[in-house]
């Protein structure tokens, strides 16, 4: 694909470039400094999005490892000394949400 020079852009090309810039700006404003430093070299929103997926989700082996760790944490979940019921409930809910995000639904019985 040969890229057009800016002075050759049509109205549609300008509109697409503007939308890409808006989307990049939104992504930039929502990312913390650590993640931003990993995507700042990407030139398009699509590149940024693909890099974020790679960073956050990883490949299949990474997902399996995350699921394995989360399942182990679930099995070993106990209330800590001095922890309030609300604090325990927050940890429990966070863990259940993490499992759901990794594709593992937990039943009420579990």
C-alpha positions as a Markdown table, in Angstrom:
| # | Residue | x | y | z |
|---|---|---|---|---|
| 1 | Unk | 0.0 | 0.0 | 0.0 |
| 2 | Unk | 1.4 | 3.4 | -1.0 |
| 3 | Unk | 0.6 | 6.2 | 1.4 |
| 4 | Unk | -0.7 | 9.4 | -0.1 |
| 5 | Unk | 1.0 | 12.7 | 0.7 |
| 6 | Unk | -1.0 | 15.1 | 2.9 |
| 7 | Unk | -1.7 | 17.5 | 0.0 |
| 8 | Unk | -3.3 | 14.6 | -2.0 |
| 9 | Unk | -5.8 | 13.7 | 0.7 |
| 10 | Unk | -9.5 | 13.6 | -0.1 |
| 11 | Unk | -12.1 | 14.9 | 2.3 |
| 12 | Unk | -12.7 | 11.2 | 3.3 |
| 13 | Unk | -9.0 | 10.7 | 4.0 |
| 14 | Unk | -9.0 | 13.9 | 6.2 |
| 15 | Unk | -12.0 | 12.7 | 8.1 |
| 16 | Unk | -10.4 | 9.3 | 8.8 |
| 17 | Unk | -7.2 | 10.8 | 9.9 |
| 18 | Unk | -9.1 | 13.2 | 12.3 |
| 19 | Unk | -11.1 | 10.3 | 13.7 |
| 20 | Unk | -7.9 | 8.3 | 14.2 |
| 21 | Unk | -6.3 | 11.3 | 16.1 |
| 22 | Unk | -9.4 | 11.6 | 18.3 |
| 23 | Unk | -9.3 | 7.9 | 19.1 |
| 24 | Unk | -5.6 | 8.1 | 19.9 |
| 25 | Unk | -6.2 | 11.1 | 22.1 |
| 26 | Unk | -8.9 | 9.3 | 24.1 |
| 27 | Unk | -6.6 | 6.2 | 24.6 |
| 28 | Unk | -3.6 | 8.4 | 25.6 |
| 29 | Unk | -5.7 | 10.2 | 28.2 |
| 30 | Unk | -6.9 | 7.0 | 29.8 |
| 31 | Unk | -3.6 | 5.2 | 30.1 |
| 32 | Unk | -1.2 | 5.4 | 33.0 |
| 33 | Unk | 2.4 | 6.5 | 32.4 |
| 34 | Unk | 3.7 | 2.9 | 32.5 |
| 35 | Unk | 1.3 | 1.6 | 29.8 |
| 36 | Unk | 1.7 | 4.8 | 27.8 |
| 37 | Unk | 5.4 | 4.3 | 27.5 |
| 38 | Unk | 4.8 | 0.9 | 25.9 |
| 39 | Unk | 2.5 | 2.2 | 23.2 |
| 40 | Unk | 3.9 | 5.7 | 22.5 |
| 41 | Unk | 5.7 | 4.4 | 19.4 |
| 42 | Unk | 2.5 | 3.2 | 17.7 |
| 43 | Unk | 1.4 | 5.4 | 14.9 |
| 44 | Unk | -2.3 | 4.4 | 14.5 |
| 45 | Unk | -5.1 | 3.7 | 16.8 |
| 46 | Unk | -5.3 | 0.1 | 15.5 |
| 47 | Unk | -1.6 | -0.4 | 16.4 |
| 48 | Unk | -2.2 | 1.0 | 19.8 |
| 49 | Unk | -5.3 | -1.2 | 20.3 |
| 50 | Unk | -3.4 | -4.4 | 19.2 |
| 51 | Unk | -0.5 | -3.6 | 21.5 |
| 52 | Unk | -2.9 | -3.0 | 24.4 |
| 53 | Unk | -4.5 | -6.4 | 23.8 |
| 54 | Unk | -1.1 | -8.0 | 23.7 |
| 55 | Unk | 0.0 | -6.2 | 26.9 |
| 56 | Unk | -3.2 | -6.8 | 28.9 |
| 57 | Unk | -4.3 | -10.2 | 27.6 |
| 58 | Unk | -1.2 | -11.8 | 26.4 |
| 59 | Unk | -1.1 | -15.0 | 24.3 |
| 60 | Unk | -2.9 | -18.2 | 25.1 |
| 61 | Unk | -0.1 | -19.5 | 27.3 |
| 62 | Unk | -0.2 | -16.2 | 29.3 |
| 63 | Unk | -4.0 | -16.5 | 29.7 |
| 64 | Unk | -3.6 | -20.1 | 30.9 |
| 65 | Unk | -1.0 | -19.1 | 33.4 |
| 66 | Unk | -3.2 | -16.2 | 34.7 |
| 67 | Unk | -6.1 | -18.6 | 35.0 |
| 68 | Unk | -4.0 | -21.1 | 36.8 |
| 69 | Unk | -2.8 | -18.5 | 39.3 |
| 70 | Unk | -6.3 | -17.1 | 39.8 |
| 71 | Unk | -7.7 | -20.6 | 40.4 |
| 72 | Unk | -5.0 | -21.3 | 43.0 |
| 73 | Unk | -5.7 | -18.0 | 44.7 |
| 74 | Unk | -9.4 | -18.9 | 44.7 |
| 75 | Unk | -8.7 | -22.3 | 46.3 |
| 76 | Unk | -6.5 | -20.7 | 49.0 |
| 77 | Unk | -8.8 | -17.8 | 49.7 |
| 78 | Unk | -9.1 | -17.2 | 53.4 |
| 79 | Unk | -10.0 | -14.2 | 55.6 |
| 80 | Unk | -6.8 | -12.5 | 56.8 |
| 81 | Unk | -6.3 | -11.7 | 60.5 |
| 82 | Unk | -7.7 | -8.3 | 61.2 |
| 83 | Unk | -9.5 | -8.1 | 57.9 |
| 84 | Unk | -13.1 | -6.8 | 57.9 |
| 85 | Unk | -15.9 | -8.7 | 56.2 |
| 86 | Unk | -16.2 | -5.8 | 53.7 |
| 87 | Unk | -12.4 | -6.0 | 52.9 |
| 88 | Unk | -12.7 | -9.8 | 52.4 |
| 89 | Unk | -15.8 | -9.4 | 50.2 |
| 90 | Unk | -13.9 | -6.9 | 48.0 |
| 91 | Unk | -11.0 | -9.4 | 47.6 |
| 92 | Unk | -13.4 | -12.2 | 46.9 |
| 93 | Unk | -15.4 | -10.2 | 44.4 |
| 94 | Unk | -12.3 | -9.0 | 42.7 |
| 95 | Unk | -11.1 | -12.6 | 42.3 |
| 96 | Unk | -14.4 | -13.8 | 41.0 |
| 97 | Unk | -14.4 | -11.0 | 38.4 |
| 98 | Unk | -10.8 | -11.9 | 37.4 |
| 99 | Unk | -11.8 | -15.5 | 36.9 |
| 100 | Unk | -14.9 | -14.4 | 34.8 |
| 101 | Unk | -12.6 | -12.2 | 32.7 |
| 102 | Unk | -10.4 | -15.2 | 32.1 |
| 103 | Unk | -13.4 | -17.3 | 31.0 |
| 104 | Unk | -13.9 | -19.3 | 34.2 |
| 105 | Unk | -17.4 | -18.9 | 35.7 |
| 106 | Unk | -17.8 | -19.8 | 39.3 |
| 107 | Unk | -21.0 | -21.1 | 40.7 |
| 108 | Unk | -22.7 | -20.0 | 43.9 |
| 109 | Unk | -21.9 | -23.4 | 45.5 |
| 110 | Unk | -18.1 | -22.8 | 44.9 |
